[in-house]
Amino acid sequence: MEISLNLILCSVPLVLALFIFIFKSSKSSDDSKNLPPGSMGWPIVGETIEFLFGKPEIFVFKRMNKYSPHIFKTN
């Protein structure tokens, strides 16, 4: 039991590092040329926390002013 717990605890940082590496390496400059301006935020969570716990109107208006009033990307 103790060995499997240690194995799990040791593998979590490795899996996290692998996930971060894959996420960073999957972004290429060619892909961003076909997308509207904006930020996708953190992986999985995106910008959901700021949207839900802030005021949605302020969230949208800040991005409209920063990127474009017509279209922008978010996650």
C-alpha positions in Angstrom: 0.0 0.0 0.0 2.8 2.4 0.9 4.6 1.7 -2.4 1.6 2.5 -4.5 0.9 5.7 -2.6 4.5 6.8 -3.1 4.3 5.9 -6.8 1.2 8.0 -7.2 2.7 11.0 -5.4 5.9 10.8 -7.5 4.0 10.5 -10.7 1.7 13.5 -10.2 4.4 16.1 -10.8 5.7 14.2 -13.9 2.2 14.1 -15.4 1.7 17.7 -14.6 5.0 18.7 -16.3 4.1 16.5 -19.3 0.7 18.2 -19.6 2.3 21.7 -19.4 4.9 20.7 -22.0 2.3 19.4 -24.4 0.1 22.5 -23.9 3.0 24.8 -24.6 4.4 22.9 -27.6 1.0 22.6 -29.2 0.7 26.4 -29.7 2.2 27.5 -32.9 2.3 30.9 -34.5 0.6 29.6 -37.7 -2.5 28.7 -35.7 -2.8 32.1 -34.2 -3.0 33.8 -37.6 -6.4 32.3 -38.2 -7.9 33.1 -34.9 -9.3 36.4 -33.5 -7.2 38.2 -30.9 -7.6 37.3 -27.3 -6.4 35.1 -24.5 -7.6 31.6 -23.7 -6.4 31.8 -20.1 -5.3 28.8 -18.0 -5.8 25.3 -19.5 -9.1 23.7 -18.6 -10.2 26.6 -16.4 -9.8 29.3 -18.9 -11.2 32.7 -17.9 -14.2 31.1 -16.2 -13.4 32.2 -12.7 -13.0 35.9 -13.6 -16.3 35.7 -15.6 -18.3 34.0 -12.9 -17.0 35.7 -9.8 -16.7 39.2 -11.4 -19.3 41.2 -13.3 -19.8 39.6 -16.7 -20.5 43.0 -18.3 -17.1 44.3 -17.1 -15.4 41.1 -18.3 -16.8 41.5 -21.8 -16.3 45.3 -22.0 -12.6 45.0 -20.9 -12.0 42.5 -23.7 -13.8 44.6 -26.2 -11.7 47.6 -25.4 -8.5 45.5 -25.3 -8.9 43.4 -28.4 -11.8 44.4 -30.7 -15.4 45.5 -30.2 -16.5 43.2 -33.0 -14.9 39.8 -32.1 -12.4 38.3 -29.7 -11.6 34.9 -28.4 -11.8 33.6 -24.8 -12.3 30.3 -23.0 
